[in-house]
Amino acid sequence: METVRLGSTGIVTNKNGFGALPIQRISDQEAVYLLQKAYENGIDYFDTARWYTDSEHKVGIAFAGMREKVFIATKTGAKCADDFWKDLETSLEQLQTDYIDVYQFHNPAVCPKPGDESGLYEAMLQAKEQGKIRHIGITNHRLAVAKEAIESGLYETLQFPFCYLATEKDIALVEMCKDKDMGFIAMKALSGGLITNSAAAYAYLSQYDNVLPIWGVQRENELDEFLSYIDNPPKMDSEISAFIAHDREELLGDFCRGCGYCMPCPMGIEINNCARMSLLLRRSPSASHLSKEGQEKMMKIEDCIHCNQCKSKCPYGLDTPALLAKNLEDYKNVLAGKVQV
């Protein structure tokens, strides 16, 4: 079994974390079953967030009465100290616990620091002194904010998108964290569903001994894949290396990662799915993509007023309106039968 130590936190866990965002889409009973099955088969790190609707509630039900056996990480999107405390108390109540192992600032636009007048970092320290949180972390999609967080020495963990589509700048963050003895938690390890070979994804990340991937799980067959890697972890070989090289050639560049930080759209466009529909049609095909409802969502792109709000908020610097237009054109060609998928 491969394990990873989350830097100075001292947390040692299986190199398979459970990402609990997707369980907000299933029932309490289904979610609890998946969470408990994950634990019973070797996964003990579970990541959720206040923003994930009822995800914390489901994690709380699953591990009530056995809190000390698992590591639970959650997040706050608060922008001031008062909201921080409200979020923290709500999370503790929903999770049915009196402490959180890793409490993270959820994708802040700037890196919270002492004396920045937000009071956020001071609240984190106070919560830690009170024993309500054990370790202070931050999540982000912006290289500059992530780098600042590492260099500040204020954080024990960084959660950042990392997969085999990583750039040299992304890899540099991983190495910086290792040098600083800071835990690195890899989100988007499957790039929002665009990476369809989980064995290749695991093998790539296994090359980094300080990286903990958290896999978003909604279905039992997804969980089973990752559980199988506990006893038989995929290793990088020539076949997997060639597969990754092909995927990188196809996917690297201006593609939407589906993070959703461009949302909401004032015209109601579901940007985080519509702006990557061409890839979804080909890599993660689903009847829903071409259904009546799916078509209605895509045609909303025609209502774009080019306000550029989405473009200004994209952490990857994408020209989102242009990307939406390109995906709509391809989608229409698919519907007309001009392009096969």
VENKAPE-V623820 format. One record per pair of residues at least 6 apart in sequence whose ideal C-beta (glycine too) atoms are under 8 Angstrom apart, sorted by sequence separation. I is the first residue (numbers start at 1). J is the second residue. D is the distance in Angstrom with one decimal. If there is no record, write none. Layout:
[[I:J:D] [I:J:D]]
This chain:
[[5:11:7.0] [6:12:7.8] [49:55:6.9] [50:56:6.8] [63:69:7.5] [78:84:4.1] [92:98:6.4] [110:116:7.7] [112:118:6.1] [127:133:4.8] [128:134:7.1] [140:146:4.7] [149:155:5.1] [176:182:7.8] [177:183:7.1] [178:184:7.5] [189:195:7.7] [190:196:7.8] [195:201:5.3] [205:211:5.5] [217:223:5.0] [234:240:6.9] [265:271:5.4] [280:286:7.6] [288:294:5.4] [314:320:5.6] [333:339:4.3] [334:340:7.9] [5:12:5.0] [6:13:7.2] [23:30:7.8] [48:55:4.5] [49:56:7.6] [63:70:5.4] [76:83:7.7] [92:99:7.7] [105:112:5.6] [114:121:5.1] [128:135:7.9] [138:145:8.0] [177:184:4.3] [215:222:7.5] [273:280:7.1] [311:318:7.2] [334:341:5.7] [4:12:7.3] [23:31:4.0] [26:34:7.9] [38:46:7.8] [48:56:5.1] [76:84:5.8] [78:86:7.5] [92:100:7.0] [112:120:4.2] [113:121:5.6] [114:122:6.1] [128:136:6.4] [138:146:7.9] [150:158:6.2] [162:170:5.9] [190:198:6.7] [205:213:4.9] [263:271:6.0] [281:289:5.6] [311:319:6.0] [3:12:5.4] [4:13:6.4] [63:72:7.3] [78:87:5.2] [91:100:6.5] [112:121:4.6] [124:133:7.1] [140:149:7.0] [149:158:5.9] [161:170:7.4] [217:226:7.3] [262:271:5.0] [263:272:6.2] [280:289:6.1] [281:290:7.9] [311:320:4.8] [330:339:6.7] [3:13:6.4] [4:14:7.9] [77:87:7.5] [160:170:7.4] [174:184:5.4] [262:272:6.9] [310:320:4.1] [311:321:6.2] [3:14:6.0] [4:15:4.9] [23:34:6.6] [35:46:6.9] [48:59:5.3] [76:87:4.0] [114:125:7.8] [125:136:7.7] [138:149:4.9] [162:173:7.9] [173:184:7.4] [190:201:5.7] [202:213:7.2] [215:226:5.2] [260:271:7.8] [310:321:7.0] [2:14:7.2] [3:15:6.2] [23:35:7.3] [76:88:6.6] [88:100:7.8] [108:120:8.0] [112:124:7.6] [124:136:5.1] [146:158:5.9] [162:174:6.6] [189:201:5.5] [201:213:7.6] [260:272:4.2] [277:289:6.8] [1:14:6.2] [2:15:4.3] [46:59:5.7] [59:72:6.5] [160:173:6.1] [259:272:6.8] [308:321:6.7] [146:160:5.2] [258:272:4.8] [20:35:7.5] [76:91:7.4] [88:103:7.2] [105:120:6.8] [158:173:7.2] [256:271:7.7] [258:273:6.8] [306:321:5.4] [189:205:6.3] [256:272:6.9] [18:35:7.0] [46:63:7.7] [74:91:5.1] [138:155:5.0] [198:215:7.6] [304:321:5.8] [56:74:6.2] [136:154:7.2] [137:155:5.9] [140:158:7.4] [258:276:5.8] [105:124:7.8] [136:155:5.7] [137:156:6.1] [138:157:7.5] [139:158:7.6] [140:159:7.6] [141:160:7.5] [158:177:5.8] [186:205:6.1] [256:275:3.9] [257:276:7.8] [18:38:5.1] [136:156:5.5] [137:157:3.6] [138:158:6.0] [139:159:3.9] [140:160:6.0] [141:161:6.2] [256:276:3.9] [304:324:6.3] [74:95:6.9] [103:124:6.9] [135:156:4.5] [136:157:7.8] [137:158:7.0] [138:159:7.3] [139:160:7.2] [255:276:6.2] [277:298:6.3] [304:325:7.6] [135:157:6.4] [137:159:6.5] [162:184:7.4] [35:58:7.0] [39:62:7.8] [72:95:6.1] [150:173:6.9] [163:186:7.1] [274:297:6.3] [301:324:4.8] [35:59:6.3] [39:63:7.5] [46:70:6.0] [48:72:7.3] [50:74:6.6] [51:75:7.1] [103:127:6.9] [158:182:6.1] [160:184:7.1] [162:186:3.9] [184:208:7.6] [189:213:4.2] [202:226:7.7] [255:279:6.2] [273:297:7.2] [274:298:5.8] [301:325:6.9] [18:43:5.3] [44:69:6.9] [45:70:7.4] [46:71:7.0] [48:73:7.3] [49:74:5.7] [50:75:6.3] [72:97:6.8] [151:176:7.8] [157:182:6.6] [158:183:7.2] [160:185:7.6] [161:186:7.5] [162:187:7.4] [163:188:6.2] [186:211:5.2] [189:214:7.2] [190:215:7.1] [16:42:7.5] [17:43:7.2] [20:46:5.8] [32:58:6.3] [36:62:5.4] [44:70:5.0] [45:71:4.6] [46:72:5.4] [47:73:4.6] [48:74:5.0] [49:75:3.9] [50:76:5.6] [51:77:5.6] [74:100:5.7] [112:138:7.6] [143:169:5.7] [147:173:6.7] [150:176:4.9] [156:182:6.4] [157:183:3.8] [158:184:5.7] [159:185:4.0] [160:186:7.2] [161:187:5.5] [162:188:7.3] [163:189:5.0] [165:191:5.7] [184:210:5.5] [185:211:7.8] [186:212:6.6] [189:215:6.2] [190:216:7.3] [199:225:7.9] [274:300:7.4] [301:327:7.5] [302:328:7.2] [16:43:5.3] [18:45:6.7] [20:47:6.1] [21:48:7.4] [31:58:4.0] [35:62:3.8] [44:71:5.9] [46:73:7.1] [47:74:7.5] [48:75:7.7] [50:77:6.6] [73:100:7.1] [76:103:7.1] [111:138:7.0] [143:170:7.6] [146:173:5.7] [150:177:6.0] [153:180:7.2] [155:182:6.6] [156:183:6.2] [157:184:7.4] [158:185:7.0] [159:186:7.7] [160:187:6.8] [161:188:3.9] [162:189:6.8] [163:190:6.7] [183:210:7.4] [184:211:5.0] [185:212:5.0] [186:213:4.4] [187:214:6.1] [198:225:5.1] [202:229:5.3] [206:233:6.1] [270:297:5.2] [274:301:5.9] [301:328:4.4] [14:42:5.3] [17:45:4.2] [18:46:4.7] [19:47:5.5] [20:48:4.1] [21:49:7.2] [24:52:5.2] [35:63:7.2] [45:73:7.2] [49:77:7.8] [72:100:6.0] [73:101:6.0] [74:102:7.9] [75:103:7.4] [76:104:7.5] [77:105:8.0] [157:185:5.9] [159:187:5.4] [163:191:5.2] [184:212:7.0] [185:213:8.0] [186:214:6.9] [198:226:6.9] [206:234:7.2] [251:279:7.4] [269:297:8.0] [14:43:5.7] [17:46:7.3] [18:47:6.9] [24:53:4.5] [28:57:7.7] [32:61:5.4] [67:96:7.6] [72:101:5.4] [73:102:3.8] [74:103:6.5] [75:104:4.4] [76:105:6.5] [77:106:4.3] [79:108:7.9] [147:176:7.2] [183:212:6.9] [185:214:6.1] [206:235:7.0] [207:236:6.2] [298:327:7.7] [299:328:7.7] [14:44:6.5] [17:47:5.9] [24:54:5.7] [28:58:5.8] [31:61:7.9] [32:62:4.6] [39:69:7.2] [67:97:5.1] [71:101:4.5] [72:102:7.9] [73:103:7.5] [74:104:7.3] [75:105:7.1] [76:106:6.0] [77:107:7.3] [103:133:3.9] [108:138:7.2] [143:173:7.2] [150:180:5.8] [161:191:7.8] [165:195:7.4] [199:229:7.4] [203:233:7.9] [206:236:7.3] [270:300:7.3] [298:328:6.0] [13:44:5.7] [14:45:7.2] [21:52:5.1] [24:55:4.7] [31:62:7.2] [39:70:6.2] [71:102:7.3] [73:104:6.4] [75:106:3.8] [77:108:8.0] [102:133:7.8] [164:195:7.1] [198:229:7.9] [202:233:6.7] [203:234:4.1] [269:300:4.8] [13:45:4.3] [20:52:6.7] [23:55:5.6] [63:95:8.0] [64:96:4.7] [99:131:6.0] [100:132:6.9] [101:133:7.9] [102:134:7.2] [103:135:7.3] [104:136:7.9] [105:137:7.5] [107:139:5.4] [108:140:7.2] [150:182:6.1] [163:195:6.1] [178:210:4.6] [202:234:5.0] [203:235:5.8] [204:236:6.9] [268:300:5.9] [269:301:5.8] [28:61:6.2] [63:96:7.6] [98:131:7.7] [99:132:5.8] [100:133:4.9] [101:134:5.2] [102:135:4.8] [103:136:6.5] [104:137:3.8] [105:138:4.7] [106:139:5.7] [107:140:5.5] [109:142:7.7] [121:154:6.6] [177:210:6.4] [203:236:4.7] [267:300:6.7] [298:331:5.0] [11:45:7.5] [21:55:6.4] [24:58:7.7] [56:90:8.0] [60:94:5.3] [98:132:7.2] [99:133:6.6] [100:134:7.1] [101:135:6.4] [102:136:7.9] [103:137:6.7] [104:138:5.7] [105:139:7.0] [107:141:5.9] [111:145:5.3] [174:208:5.6] [200:234:7.2] [203:237:7.8] [269:303:6.9] [20:55:4.8] [23:58:5.4] [56:91:5.7] [59:94:8.0] [60:95:4.3] [61:96:7.4] [84:119:7.6] [99:134:6.2] [102:137:4.8] [104:139:5.1] [110:145:6.6] [199:234:4.1] [268:303:7.4] [269:304:6.5] [23:59:7.9] [59:95:5.9] [60:96:3.9] [84:120:5.8] [109:145:7.3] [164:200:6.6] [174:210:6.9] [204:240:7.9] [267:303:4.5] [50:87:4.9] [57:94:4.8] [60:97:7.2] [81:118:7.2] [108:145:6.9] [111:148:4.4] [164:201:6.3] [174:211:6.1] [203:240:5.0] [267:304:6.2] [20:58:7.3] [56:94:3.9] [80:118:6.1] [81:119:3.4] [85:123:6.5] [111:149:4.9] [163:201:6.0] [267:305:6.1] [20:59:5.7] [56:95:5.3] [79:118:6.8] [80:119:6.4] [81:120:6.3] [84:123:4.4] [88:127:6.0] [113:152:6.3] [266:305:7.3] [271:310:5.5] [50:90:6.6] [80:120:7.2] [84:124:7.6] [92:132:6.7] [114:154:7.7] [164:204:3.9] [200:240:4.9] [204:244:6.2] [295:335:7.1] [1:42:6.6] [50:91:5.7] [79:120:7.6] [81:122:7.0] [111:152:6.4] [113:154:6.4] [163:204:7.0] [164:205:7.8] [199:240:7.1] [266:307:6.3] [78:120:6.7] [81:123:4.5] [85:127:8.0] [163:205:7.4] [84:127:8.0] [111:154:8.0] [162:205:7.2] [200:243:5.3] [266:309:6.8] [275:318:7.7] [88:132:6.3] [200:244:5.6] [265:309:7.5] [290:334:7.3] [88:133:7.5] [265:310:6.3] [275:320:6.0] [290:335:6.9] [137:183:7.4] [139:185:7.8] [197:243:6.3] [48:95:7.9] [200:247:7.6] [262:309:7.6] [263:310:7.8] [137:185:7.6] [139:187:7.0] [262:310:3.8] [275:323:4.8] [278:326:7.5] [162:211:6.6] [262:311:7.8] [271:320:6.4] [275:324:5.2] [278:327:5.1] [281:330:7.9] [197:247:7.7] [274:324:5.9] [277:327:4.7] [281:331:7.5] [162:213:7.8] [262:313:4.9] [276:327:7.0] [195:247:6.9] [261:313:5.8] [262:314:5.4] [275:327:5.9] [278:330:4.5] [104:157:7.0] [261:314:7.2] [271:324:6.8] [274:327:6.1] [277:330:7.5] [278:331:7.2] [281:334:6.2] [102:156:7.5] [261:315:5.9] [274:328:7.5] [277:331:5.6] [49:104:8.0] [51:106:6.2] [102:157:5.6] [104:159:6.2] [159:214:7.8] [269:324:6.9] [50:106:7.4] [259:315:6.8] [285:341:6.7] [49:106:5.8] [194:251:6.3] [13:71:6.0] [262:320:5.9] [257:316:6.4] [282:341:5.3] [11:71:5.7] [191:251:7.4] [281:341:4.6] [194:255:7.4] [256:318:6.6] [73:137:7.0] [75:139:6.1] [194:258:7.9] [254:318:5.7] [256:320:7.6] [192:257:5.5] [193:258:7.2] [254:319:7.4] [191:257:6.2] [192:258:3.5] [192:259:7.3] [256:323:6.1] [188:257:6.2] [254:323:6.6] [188:259:7.3] [164:244:4.8] [102:183:7.9] [165:247:7.4] [194:276:7.1] [164:247:7.0] [165:248:6.2] [73:157:8.0] [164:248:6.9] [192:276:7.5] [194:279:5.5] [165:251:5.7] [194:280:7.5] [165:252:6.0] [193:280:7.1] [196:283:5.7] [196:284:6.5] [194:283:5.5] [11:101:6.9] [193:283:7.7] [194:284:7.0] [11:102:7.6] [193:284:4.9] [9:101:8.0] [9:102:6.9] [6:102:7.6] [161:257:6.5] [161:259:7.5] [47:159:7.6] [73:185:7.7] [141:257:7.9] [141:259:5.4] [141:261:6.2] [11:135:7.5] [9:134:7.6] [9:135:4.5] [6:135:7.9] [47:185:7.2] [9:156:5.0] [8:156:5.6] [9:157:6.5] [7:156:6.2] [6:156:7.6] [7:157:6.7] [6:157:5.8] [107:261:6.5] [45:212:6.7] [47:214:4.8] [17:185:6.9] [19:187:7.1] [45:214:7.3] [7:177:6.8] [11:183:7.1] [7:180:7.5] [8:181:4.9] [142:315:4.7] [7:181:4.7] [8:182:6.9] [9:183:5.5] [141:315:3.7] [7:182:4.5] [8:183:7.6] [140:315:7.7] [141:316:7.3] [7:183:3.9] [6:183:3.1] [7:184:7.6] [5:183:7.7] [6:185:7.4] [38:217:7.2] [34:217:6.0] [37:220:7.4] [43:226:7.6] [34:218:8.0] [43:227:7.4] [38:223:6.0] [42:227:7.0] [34:220:6.5] [37:223:6.4] [41:227:4.7] [33:220:7.8] [43:230:7.8] [42:230:4.6] [34:223:5.7] [38:227:7.3] [41:230:6.9] [15:205:7.7] [37:227:8.0] [15:206:6.7] [26:218:6.2] [25:218:6.0] [22:216:4.7] [23:217:7.2] [17:212:5.3] [19:214:4.1] [21:216:5.5] [22:217:6.1] [23:218:6.5] [17:213:6.3] [18:214:6.7] [19:215:5.6] [22:218:3.6] [15:212:6.5] [16:213:7.0] [17:214:3.6] [18:215:6.9] [19:216:4.0] [20:217:7.7] [15:213:6.9] [17:215:6.9] [19:217:6.5] [13:212:6.6] [16:215:6.5] [18:217:5.9] [7:210:7.1] [2:206:6.4] [4:209:6.7] [5:210:7.4] [4:210:6.6] [6:212:6.2] [4:211:6.6] [4:212:4.8] [16:226:5.0] [16:227:7.6] [16:229:6.5] [16:230:6.4] [14:230:6.2] [15:233:7.4] [2:230:7.9] [1:230:5.5] [1:231:7.0] [2:233:5.2]]
